[in-house]
Amino acid sequence: MDKSGLETEWERRLNELGTSGNKNLTAWCKEKGYSIPQAKYWRKKLQSRNEIENQSAKWLTFEINSTDKPDIITRSGSLLIKIGPASIEVHPGFSSKLLQDVVKALSVIC
């Protein structure tokens, strides 16, 4: 099973735990035959992922004087963002969620 399949499976399992009544993680794992440390790992990993996904983007409004930085604004009215060696050209009508996800990913690897 690949990583995304494993993540999906543990998400399903932990959702099952949540609907199983008053069972705690240890008792539930023993009943199902799951590894307790592995269940704790996936619970923490999935909670962290969900917290990141639920954070709202915080946008800052600013003005750019095109005579100061002529390479930032392109002729089409789009904005060029550079993060490390990567460049992102943002056009009017862009998806703010997509830009947020791309910037997060680039911030980690650049």
PEPE-V517308 format. One record per run of one state. SS is the DSSP state (@ for helix, = for strand, . for the rest). FROM is the first residue (numbers start at 0). LEN is the number of residues. If there is no record, write none. Layout:
{{SS FROM LEN} {SS FROM LEN}}
This chain:
{{. 0 2} {@ 2 16} {. 18 6} {@ 24 8} {. 32 3} {@ 35 19} {. 54 18} {= 72 1} {. 73 5} {= 78 5} {. 83 2} {= 85 5} {. 90 5} {@ 95 14} {. 109 1}}
